[in-house]
Amino acid sequence: MVAAQLVAAGGNGPGWAVETLLCAARTARREGRPEQAVDFLRRALAEPLPPARRGGVLTELGSLEVTLGPADRALGVRHLAESVRLEQSDVSVFKAANALGTALAARGQTSVALEVMEELAERFTGHPELAWAVQVAAALIASHDGHSWLETVDRLRRLAATTPARPAPAVRVLLAEFDSTSGRLSAAEAAAVAREVTVEPLDPFSRTYVLASAATLAQWADELALADRLVTEGLTGHRGPLVDPGYQSLLSVHAESLVMRGRYRELLEACHGWGVLVGPPARPAPSGVGNAHLVAQAVIALTETGRAAEARRLADSIAVDGSHGSWEWNEFLYARGLLSLAEGDPAGALDDLSECGRGQSARQVTSPVVTPWRSAAADCQLLLGRPAAAVALATEELAAARRWGTPRCVGRALRALGTATGGRAGLATVEQAVALLRTAGTDPELIAALAAHGRLLAAAGHLTAARGALREAARHAERIGAGRWCAVVAALLAAAGARRATASQTGAHALTGSERRICALAAQGHSNPEIAALLHLALRTVETHLTNSFRKLGVRRRTELAGRLAAEPAVPDR
């Protein structure tokens, strides 16, 4: 490769060297090789460049470096700061300062990041569109710190109240986000704001922010088709650095939307592309300058697909740096709490969920549409033998959920309250939850409600009805690959007197001996024809076994097989 030879040679190159290096850097970044892209960009800086061109290279380089290791992150911050100081166009300086502020906030230096944005706002006093975009970018950066976030929201409210013209779409939609989480808006009102701001012409500077915030509102309001469309528009139209807070918010909306619908495999596939490595060995990865929210969604997906050991490795290995106090950190605490609950540690789960609740309360987040920590904490309290505390938490969440008004939120809270209450009253409450969640279109919540319904029916002696509810839960869980719920429901069915299934339908333990042998060879890198020859099987037989095995294991790539097989012990051939 010519670019690699230029890097090895060092010094000044021929006149075409810069373009060759920049083109190679873009290709390397697109193909998931950020370290090589960094090498090419650093080499490009050794060439004589005019200030504006040098600033663009520094911005691109710094935006990549801040997603890598500690030494690279420090260099990235310096390179972004240098780019801001160079003589460039207003738009170029805006992109560089935006990336710099995001990187500083991710390192826990939110106050310094906001100072950078304040200086930028002063520069753009004669450019209203850029000035508003800076204010919104500052608000997203401020979200890394609860106190700064509340101060920024207050400042935006004052600006909106004192500006003669109508506030910019970016400001209106961001304030609607805050009002939604603090219980001031209903789902219908929030969705109306999302539609309103996205039919207006959007300036190119704040377009990504508007689409990200509008998609967030639409997703919370269960307007998932609208949320998907806005995310797609935002991601495909984004031209700035990948560390841009608006771009990172779009990734977060997309990830959470997949988890909401139980599309766990799709989410885990996307996590590979985002740099959130979920296959063993789990290790910290460049997830967008410490975007703990993406990690949180990966942890939930791994937990729900029955891969708790991998989820724990990922959760324990992640370095969140400056994320404490941010909304991403609270989401991570929620995900880790769910993992501990699935692992059979309700006390540990309650610690994380309670800490999540304290963090959200400090940010005036009361709506369960963001992190429904009270429902999960109620489950923990019940397991710990404290039903009164469980009922109190679920009751509080139900009141907040009804203010928001979506079937998903209300149904989830009803499920938690009915489970905590128990008896005839609890059964009636869970029945309401099931009826409501059938209209929500989000399988995970319906599965949990059906499982609770089956458990309470069995406790009341209605075994036939209990088995019907549990079998329905099992069908939904099997269809979306929710291995954890498959195991839970199977145990409940057995307790309700159902005939034991001849074999579990998902997970490594569900493989036959032949399927396991074929998967083991595929995991070692053997092709299908090689496996057929080694095992003296027809090629079509190998392909059929692998297709069935991929479904049982919940994987899409051969490279995922080794970790999935190692997650559970082998069983004798059947």
C-alpha positions as CSV (number, residue, x, y, z in Angstrom):
1,M,0.0,0.0,0.0
2,V,1.4,3.4,-1.0
3,A,0.1,5.1,2.1
4,A,1.8,2.6,4.3
5,Q,5.1,3.1,2.4
6,L,4.7,6.9,3.0
7,V,4.3,6.3,6.7
8,A,7.4,4.0,6.8
9,A,9.5,6.5,4.8
10,G,8.6,9.5,7.0
11,G,9.7,13.1,6.0
12,N,8.2,15.1,3.2
13,G,6.8,13.2,0.3
14,P,5.8,14.0,-3.2
15,G,3.0,16.5,-3.9
16,W,0.3,13.8,-4.1
17,A,1.3,12.4,-0.7
18,V,-1.3,14.3,1.4
19,E,-4.3,13.3,-0.8
20,T,-3.1,9.6,-0.8
21,L,-2.8,9.6,3.0
22,L,-6.1,11.3,3.7
23,C,-7.9,8.9,1.3
24,A,-6.3,5.9,3.0
25,A,-7.2,7.3,6.4
26,R,-10.9,7.6,5.4
27,T,-10.9,4.0,4.0
28,A,-9.2,2.6,7.2
29,R,-11.8,4.4,9.4
30,R,-14.7,3.2,7.3
31,E,-13.3,-0.4,7.5
32,G,-13.0,-0.3,11.3
33,R,-9.2,0.2,11.5
34,P,-9.0,3.4,13.5
35,E,-5.4,2.9,14.6
36,Q,-4.2,2.7,11.0
37,A,-6.2,5.7,10.1
38,V,-4.5,7.6,12.9
39,D,-1.1,6.6,11.5
40,F,-2.0,8.0,8.1
41,L,-3.3,11.3,9.5
42,R,-0.3,11.8,11.7
43,R,1.9,11.3,8.7
44,A,-0.2,13.7,6.6
45,L,0.5,16.4,9.3
46,A,4.3,16.1,8.5
47,E,3.6,17.6,5.0
48,P,3.4,21.4,4.5
49,L,-0.2,22.3,4.8
50,P,-2.0,25.7,4.8
51,P,-3.7,26.5,8.1
52,A,-7.3,25.7,7.0
53,R,-6.2,22.3,5.6
54,R,-4.1,21.6,8.6
55,G,-7.0,22.4,10.9
56,G,-9.3,19.9,9.0
57,V,-6.7,17.1,9.4
58,L,-6.2,17.9,13.1
59,T,-9.9,17.7,13.7
60,E,-10.2,14.4,11.9
61,L,-7.2,13.0,13.7
62,G,-8.2,14.3,17.1
63,S,-11.7,12.9,16.7
64,L,-10.3,9.4,16.1
65,E,-7.6,9.6,18.8
66,V,-10.0,10.4,21.6
67,T,-11.8,7.0,20.9
68,L,-8.6,5.0,21.5
69,G,-6.3,4.4,24.5
70,P,-5.4,7.0,27.3
71,A,-2.2,8.2,25.6
72,D,-4.0,8.7,22.3
73,R,-6.9,10.4,24.0
74,A,-4.6,13.0,25.5
75,L,-3.0,13.6,22.1
76,G,-6.5,13.9,20.6
77,V,-7.5,16.6,23.0
78,R,-4.3,18.6,22.2
79,H,-4.9,18.2,18.4
80,L,-8.5,19.3,18.7
81,A,-7.4,22.3,20.8
82,E,-4.8,23.2,18.2
83,S,-7.4,23.0,15.4
84,V,-9.7,25.4,17.2
85,R,-6.9,28.0,17.4
86,L,-6.0,27.8,13.7
87,E,-7.5,30.3,11.2
88,Q,-10.3,28.4,9.7
89,S,-13.9,29.0,8.6
90,D,-16.5,29.4,11.3
91,V,-18.0,26.0,10.3
92,S,-14.6,24.3,10.6
93,V,-14.0,25.9,14.0
94,F,-17.5,24.9,15.2
95,K,-16.8,21.2,14.2
96,A,-13.4,21.2,16.0
97,A,-14.7,22.9,19.1
98,N,-17.7,20.6,19.3
99,A,-15.4,17.5,19.1
100,L,-13.1,19.1,21.7
101,G,-15.9,19.8,24.1
102,T,-17.3,16.3,23.8
103,A,-13.9,14.8,24.4
104,L,-13.2,16.9,27.5
105,A,-16.6,16.1,29.0
106,A,-16.0,12.4,28.5
107,R,-12.8,12.8,30.5
108,G,-14.8,14.4,33.4
109,Q,-13.8,18.0,32.4
110,T,-17.3,19.2,31.7
111,S,-16.6,22.7,33.1
112,V,-13.6,23.2,30.8
113,A,-15.7,21.9,27.9
114,L,-18.4,24.4,28.5
115,E,-15.8,27.2,28.7
116,V,-14.7,26.2,25.2
117,M,-18.3,26.4,24.0
118,E,-18.9,29.7,25.7
119,E,-15.9,31.2,23.9
120,L,-17.2,29.8,20.7
121,A,-20.7,31.3,21.3
122,E,-19.0,34.8,21.7
123,R,-17.3,34.3,18.3
124,F,-20.6,33.6,16.6
125,T,-22.7,36.4,17.9
126,G,-23.2,37.7,14.4
127,H,-24.1,34.3,13.0
128,P,-27.5,33.3,14.7
129,E,-27.7,29.8,13.3
130,L,-24.3,28.9,14.5
131,A,-24.8,30.6,17.8
132,W,-28.0,28.5,18.5
133,A,-26.1,25.3,17.4
134,V,-23.4,26.1,19.9
135,Q,-25.9,26.5,22.6
136,V,-27.5,23.1,21.9
137,A,-24.1,21.4,21.5
138,A,-23.2,22.9,24.9
139,A,-26.4,21.5,26.4
140,L,-25.6,18.0,25.1
141,I,-22.0,18.3,26.5
142,A,-23.4,19.6,29.8
143,S,-25.5,16.4,30.1
144,H,-22.3,14.7,31.3
145,D,-22.7,16.5,34.6
146,G,-26.1,16.8,36.4
147,H,-25.5,20.2,37.8
148,S,-24.2,21.7,34.5
149,W,-27.1,20.1,32.7
150,L,-29.7,21.8,34.9
151,E,-28.0,25.1,34.6
152,T,-27.8,24.8,30.8
153,V,-31.5,24.0,30.6
154,D,-32.3,27.1,32.7
155,R,-30.1,29.2,30.5
156,L,-31.8,27.9,27.3
157,R,-35.3,28.7,28.9
158,R,-34.2,32.2,29.6
159,L,-32.8,32.7,26.1
160,A,-36.0,31.3,24.6
161,A,-38.1,33.7,26.7
162,T,-36.1,36.8,25.9
163,T,-35.4,36.2,22.2
164,P,-38.0,38.1,20.0
165,A,-38.0,35.4,17.4
166,R,-39.3,31.9,18.0
167,P,-36.6,29.7,19.5
168,A,-34.7,27.5,17.0
169,P,-36.0,23.9,16.5
170,A,-32.9,22.5,18.3
171,V,-33.8,24.5,21.4
172,R,-37.5,23.6,21.4
173,V,-36.9,19.9,21.0
174,L,-34.1,19.8,23.6
175,L,-36.3,21.5,26.1
176,A,-39.1,19.0,25.2
177,E,-36.7,16.2,26.1
178,F,-36.1,17.7,29.5
179,D,-39.8,18.3,30.1
180,S,-40.6,14.7,29.0
181,T,-38.1,13.2,31.5
182,S,-39.2,15.4,34.3
183,G,-42.9,14.6,33.9
184,R,-44.0,17.9,32.5
185,L,-45.1,16.5,29.1
186,S,-47.1,13.5,28.0
187,A,-46.1,11.1,25.3
188,A,-48.6,12.6,22.9
189,E,-47.3,16.1,23.5
190,A,-43.7,15.0,23.1
191,A,-44.5,13.2,19.8
192,A,-46.2,16.4,18.5
193,V,-43.0,18.4,19.2
194,A,-40.9,15.7,17.3
195,R,-43.1,16.0,14.3
196,E,-43.3,19.8,14.4
197,V,-39.6,20.5,14.5
198,T,-38.7,17.9,11.8
199,V,-41.1,19.3,9.2
200,E,-39.4,22.7,9.4
201,P,-36.3,23.6,7.4
202,L,-33.2,22.7,9.5
203,D,-30.0,24.6,9.3
204,P,-27.0,22.4,8.6
205,F,-25.2,23.2,11.9
206,S,-27.9,21.9,14.3
207,R,-29.6,19.3,12.0
208,T,-28.0,16.3,13.7
209,Y,-29.0,17.6,17.1
210,V,-32.6,18.2,16.1
211,L,-32.9,14.8,14.5
212,A,-31.3,13.1,17.5
213,S,-33.6,14.8,20.0
214,A,-36.7,14.4,17.9
215,A,-35.9,10.7,17.4
216,T,-35.5,10.3,21.1
217,L,-38.9,11.9,21.8
218,A,-40.5,9.7,19.1
219,Q,-38.9,6.5,20.6
220,W,-40.0,7.3,24.1
221,A,-43.6,8.0,22.8
222,D,-43.5,4.5,21.1
223,E,-43.6,6.2,17.7
224,L,-40.9,3.7,16.6
225,A,-41.4,4.1,12.8
226,L,-40.9,7.8,13.1
227,A,-37.9,7.3,15.4
228,D,-36.3,4.9,12.9
229,R,-36.8,7.3,10.0
230,L,-35.2,10.2,11.9
231,V,-32.2,8.2,13.0
232,T,-31.6,7.0,9.5
233,E,-31.8,10.6,8.2
234,G,-29.4,11.8,10.9
235,L,-26.8,9.0,10.5
236,T,-26.7,9.1,6.7
237,G,-26.6,12.9,6.5
238,H,-24.0,13.4,9.2
239,R,-20.8,14.9,7.9
240,G,-19.0,15.9,11.1
241,P,-16.7,14.0,13.4
242,L,-18.0,10.8,14.8
243,V,-17.5,12.1,18.4
244,D,-20.1,14.8,17.7
245,P,-22.6,14.6,20.5
246,G,-25.5,14.6,18.1
247,Y,-24.1,11.7,16.2
248,Q,-23.5,9.8,19.4
249,S,-27.1,10.5,20.5
250,L,-28.4,9.0,17.2
251,L,-26.4,5.8,17.9
252,S,-27.8,5.7,21.4
253,V,-31.4,6.1,20.1
254,H,-30.9,3.4,17.6
255,A,-29.4,1.0,20.1
256,E,-32.2,1.5,22.7
257,S,-34.9,1.2,20.1
258,L,-33.5,-2.3,19.1
259,V,-33.5,-3.4,22.7
260,M,-37.0,-2.1,23.3
261,R,-38.3,-4.4,20.5
262,G,-36.2,-7.4,21.6
263,R,-34.0,-7.2,18.5
264,Y,-31.0,-8.3,20.5
265,R,-29.1,-10.0,17.7
266,E,-29.4,-7.0,15.5
267,L,-28.1,-4.8,18.3
268,L,-25.2,-7.0,19.1
269,E,-24.3,-7.1,15.3
270,A,-24.4,-3.3,15.3
271,C,-22.2,-3.1,18.4
272,H,-19.4,-4.7,16.5
273,G,-19.5,-1.9,14.0
274,W,-19.6,0.7,16.7
275,G,-16.5,-0.7,18.4
276,V,-18.4,-2.1,21.4
277,L,-16.8,-5.5,21.4
278,V,-19.0,-8.2,22.9
279,G,-17.2,-11.4,22.0
280,P,-14.6,-12.9,24.3
281,P,-12.2,-11.8,25.4
282,A,-14.3,-8.8,26.5
283,R,-12.2,-5.6,26.8
284,P,-12.6,-1.8,26.8
285,A,-13.3,-0.6,23.3
286,P,-13.6,2.7,21.5
287,S,-17.4,3.1,21.9
288,G,-17.5,6.8,21.0
289,V,-15.4,8.6,23.6
290,G,-16.8,6.7,26.5
291,N,-20.4,6.3,25.4
292,A,-21.4,4.1,28.3
293,H,-25.0,4.0,27.0
294,L,-24.0,1.8,24.0
295,V,-22.2,-0.5,26.4
296,A,-25.4,-0.5,28.6
297,Q,-27.5,-1.7,25.7
298,A,-25.0,-4.4,24.8
299,V,-25.0,-5.6,28.4
300,I,-28.9,-5.8,28.3
301,A,-28.9,-7.7,25.0
302,L,-26.3,-10.2,26.2
303,T,-28.2,-10.7,29.4
304,E,-31.5,-11.2,27.7
305,T,-30.1,-13.7,25.2
306,G,-28.8,-15.9,28.0
307,R,-25.2,-14.8,27.7
308,A,-24.8,-13.4,31.3
309,A,-21.1,-14.4,31.6
310,E,-20.2,-12.3,28.5
311,A,-22.4,-9.5,29.8
312,R,-20.6,-9.5,33.1
313,R,-17.1,-9.5,31.4
314,L,-18.2,-6.5,29.3
315,A,-19.7,-4.6,32.2
316,D,-16.6,-5.3,34.4
317,S,-14.1,-4.3,31.8
318,I,-15.6,-1.0,30.7
319,A,-13.7,2.1,31.7
320,V,-16.2,4.9,31.9
321,D,-13.7,7.6,32.8
322,G,-15.7,10.9,33.2
323,S,-19.1,9.4,32.6
324,H,-20.1,9.4,36.3
325,G,-23.1,11.8,36.8
326,S,-24.0,11.7,33.1
327,W,-27.2,10.2,31.7
328,E,-25.1,7.5,30.0
329,W,-23.7,6.4,33.4
330,N,-27.2,6.2,34.9
331,E,-28.3,4.0,32.0
332,F,-25.2,1.8,32.5
333,L,-26.1,1.4,36.2
334,Y,-29.6,0.3,35.2
335,A,-28.2,-2.2,32.7
336,R,-25.7,-3.6,35.3
337,G,-28.6,-3.8,37.8
338,L,-30.6,-5.9,35.4
339,L,-27.6,-8.2,34.9
340,S,-27.1,-8.7,38.6
341,L,-30.8,-9.5,39.0
342,A,-30.5,-12.1,36.2
343,E,-27.5,-13.6,37.9
344,G,-29.5,-14.1,41.1
345,D,-28.0,-11.3,43.1
346,P,-31.0,-9.0,44.0
347,A,-29.0,-7.2,46.7
348,G,-26.3,-6.2,44.3
349,A,-28.9,-5.3,41.6
350,L,-30.7,-3.1,44.1
351,D,-27.5,-1.2,44.9
352,D,-27.0,-0.3,41.2
353,L,-30.7,0.4,40.6
354,S,-31.0,2.6,43.6
355,E,-27.8,4.5,42.6
356,C,-29.3,4.9,39.2
357,G,-32.5,6.4,40.8
358,R,-30.5,8.8,42.9
359,G,-28.6,10.0,39.8
360,Q,-31.7,10.4,37.8
361,S,-33.5,12.3,40.6
362,A,-30.5,14.7,40.8
363,R,-31.1,15.5,37.1
364,Q,-34.9,15.9,37.8
365,V,-35.6,12.7,35.8
366,T,-38.8,11.2,37.2
367,S,-40.4,9.5,34.2
368,P,-39.8,5.8,33.8
369,V,-39.6,6.2,30.0
370,V,-35.8,6.6,30.4
371,T,-34.6,4.2,33.1
372,P,-37.6,2.2,34.7
373,W,-35.4,1.5,37.7
374,R,-38.3,1.4,40.2
375,S,-39.9,-1.6,38.5
376,A,-36.7,-3.5,38.5
377,A,-35.9,-2.4,42.1
378,A,-39.4,-3.6,43.1
379,D,-38.6,-7.0,41.8
380,C,-35.4,-7.0,43.9
381,Q,-37.2,-5.9,47.1
382,L,-39.7,-8.7,46.6
383,L,-37.0,-11.3,46.2
384,L,-35.3,-9.9,49.4
385,G,-38.5,-10.4,51.3
386,R,-39.7,-6.8,51.5
387,P,-43.0,-6.7,49.7
388,A,-44.1,-3.4,51.2
389,A,-41.1,-1.6,49.8
390,A,-41.7,-3.4,46.4
391,V,-45.3,-2.1,46.3
392,A,-44.2,1.4,47.2
393,L,-41.7,1.5,44.3
394,A,-44.1,0.0,41.8
395,T,-46.9,2.4,42.9
396,E,-44.7,5.4,42.4
397,E,-43.6,4.2,39.0
398,L,-47.2,3.5,37.9
399,A,-48.2,7.1,38.8
400,A,-45.3,8.5,36.7
401,A,-46.1,6.1,33.8
402,R,-49.7,7.1,33.7
403,R,-48.6,10.8,33.3
404,W,-46.6,9.7,30.3
405,G,-49.3,7.5,29.0
406,T,-47.8,4.8,26.7
407,P,-49.0,1.2,27.0
408,R,-45.4,0.0,27.3
409,C,-44.6,2.2,30.4
410,V,-48.0,1.7,32.1
411,G,-48.0,-2.0,31.3
412,R,-44.6,-2.5,32.8
413,A,-45.5,-0.7,36.0
414,L,-48.7,-2.6,36.3
415,R,-46.7,-5.9,35.9
416,A,-44.3,-4.8,38.7
417,L,-47.2,-3.7,41.0
418,G,-49.2,-6.9,40.4
419,T,-46.2,-9.1,41.1
420,A,-45.4,-7.2,44.3
421,T,-49.0,-7.2,45.5
422,G,-49.7,-10.9,44.8
423,G,-53.0,-12.7,45.6
424,R,-56.2,-12.0,43.8
425,A,-55.6,-8.2,43.5
426,G,-52.1,-8.8,42.1
427,L,-53.5,-11.3,39.6
428,A,-56.1,-8.8,38.4
429,T,-53.4,-6.1,38.0
430,V,-51.1,-8.3,36.0
431,E,-54.0,-9.3,33.7
432,Q,-54.4,-5.5,33.0
433,A,-50.7,-5.4,32.2
434,V,-50.9,-8.3,29.7
435,A,-53.9,-6.8,28.0
436,L,-52.2,-3.4,27.7
437,L,-48.8,-4.8,26.6
438,R,-50.4,-6.8,23.8
439,T,-51.1,-3.4,22.1
440,A,-47.6,-2.0,22.7
441,G,-45.6,-4.0,20.1
442,T,-42.6,-4.5,22.4
443,D,-42.1,-8.2,23.1
444,P,-39.7,-8.0,26.1
445,E,-42.3,-6.3,28.3
446,L,-45.1,-8.6,27.2
447,I,-43.0,-11.7,27.9
448,A,-42.3,-10.5,31.5
449,A,-46.0,-9.8,32.0
450,L,-47.0,-13.2,30.7
451,A,-44.5,-14.9,32.9
452,A,-45.8,-13.0,35.9
453,H,-49.4,-13.9,34.9
454,G,-48.5,-17.6,34.7
455,R,-46.8,-17.5,38.0
456,L,-49.7,-15.9,39.8
457,L,-52.3,-18.2,38.1
458,A,-50.3,-21.2,39.2
459,A,-50.1,-19.8,42.8
460,A,-53.9,-19.4,42.7
461,G,-54.3,-23.1,41.6
462,H,-55.4,-22.3,38.0
463,L,-52.7,-24.6,36.4
464,T,-54.3,-25.0,33.0
465,A,-54.6,-21.2,32.5
466,A,-51.1,-20.8,33.9
467,R,-49.6,-23.2,31.4
468,G,-51.4,-21.3,28.6
469,A,-49.9,-18.0,29.6
470,L,-46.4,-19.4,30.1
471,R,-46.5,-21.2,26.7
472,E,-47.4,-17.9,25.0
473,A,-44.5,-16.3,26.8
474,A,-42.2,-19.1,25.7
475,R,-43.3,-18.6,22.0
476,H,-42.5,-14.9,22.1
477,A,-39.2,-15.6,23.9
478,E,-38.1,-18.2,21.4
479,R,-39.0,-16.0,18.4
480,I,-36.8,-13.1,19.5
481,G,-34.0,-15.2,20.9
482,A,-34.5,-14.2,24.5
483,G,-32.6,-17.1,26.0
484,R,-32.9,-15.9,29.6
485,W,-36.7,-15.8,29.4
486,C,-36.8,-19.2,27.7
487,A,-35.0,-20.7,30.7
488,V,-37.2,-18.8,33.2
489,V,-40.4,-19.8,31.5
490,A,-39.3,-23.4,31.1
491,A,-38.8,-23.6,34.9
492,L,-42.2,-22.1,35.6
493,L,-43.9,-24.5,33.2
494,A,-42.3,-27.4,34.9
495,A,-43.5,-26.1,38.3
496,A,-47.0,-25.7,36.8
497,G,-47.1,-29.4,35.8
498,A,-46.3,-29.1,32.1
499,R,-44.8,-32.1,30.4
500,R,-41.0,-31.6,30.3
501,A,-39.8,-30.7,26.8
502,T,-37.4,-33.2,25.3
503,A,-34.8,-30.5,24.7
504,S,-34.3,-26.8,25.4
505,Q,-34.7,-24.8,22.2
506,T,-32.0,-22.2,22.6
507,G,-28.5,-21.8,24.0
508,A,-25.4,-24.0,23.6
509,H,-27.0,-26.7,25.8
510,A,-29.7,-27.0,23.1
511,L,-27.2,-28.3,20.5
512,T,-27.1,-31.9,19.6
513,G,-23.8,-33.6,19.7
514,S,-23.5,-33.5,15.9
515,E,-24.3,-29.8,15.9
516,R,-21.8,-29.1,18.6
517,R,-19.0,-30.9,16.7
518,I,-19.8,-29.0,13.5
519,C,-19.9,-25.7,15.3
520,A,-16.6,-26.5,17.0
521,L,-14.9,-27.1,13.6
522,A,-16.5,-24.0,12.1
523,A,-15.3,-21.9,15.1
524,Q,-11.7,-23.2,14.3
525,G,-11.9,-21.7,10.8
526,H,-12.9,-24.8,8.8
527,S,-15.1,-24.2,5.7
528,N,-18.3,-26.1,5.2
529,P,-16.7,-28.5,2.6
530,E,-13.8,-29.2,4.9
531,I,-16.2,-30.0,7.8
532,A,-18.1,-32.3,5.5
533,A,-15.0,-34.1,4.5
534,L,-13.7,-34.4,8.1
535,L,-16.9,-35.8,9.5
536,H,-17.9,-37.8,6.4
537,L,-21.1,-35.9,6.0
538,A,-23.0,-34.5,3.0
539,L,-22.3,-30.8,2.5
540,R,-26.1,-30.1,2.7
541,T,-26.2,-31.8,6.1
542,V,-23.4,-29.6,7.4
543,E,-25.2,-26.5,6.1
544,T,-28.5,-27.6,7.7
545,H,-26.8,-28.3,11.1
546,L,-25.1,-24.9,11.0
547,T,-28.3,-23.1,10.2
548,N,-30.1,-24.7,13.1
549,S,-27.1,-24.1,15.4
550,F,-27.0,-20.4,14.6
551,R,-30.7,-20.1,15.5
552,K,-30.2,-21.9,18.8
553,L,-27.1,-19.9,19.7
554,G,-28.5,-16.5,18.6
555,V,-25.5,-15.7,16.4
556,R,-25.1,-14.5,12.9
557,R,-21.3,-14.9,12.3
558,R,-19.0,-17.9,12.4
559,T,-16.6,-15.7,14.4
560,E,-19.2,-15.6,17.3
561,L,-19.3,-19.4,17.6
562,A,-16.3,-19.9,19.9
563,G,-17.5,-17.5,22.6
564,R,-21.0,-18.8,22.5
565,L,-19.9,-22.4,22.8
566,A,-17.6,-21.5,25.7
567,A,-20.5,-19.8,27.5
568,E,-22.2,-23.1,28.5
569,P,-20.9,-26.6,29.2
570,A,-21.2,-29.4,26.7
571,V,-23.9,-32.0,27.1
572,P,-23.9,-35.7,26.2
573,D,-24.9,-36.6,22.6
574,R,-28.6,-37.2,22.3
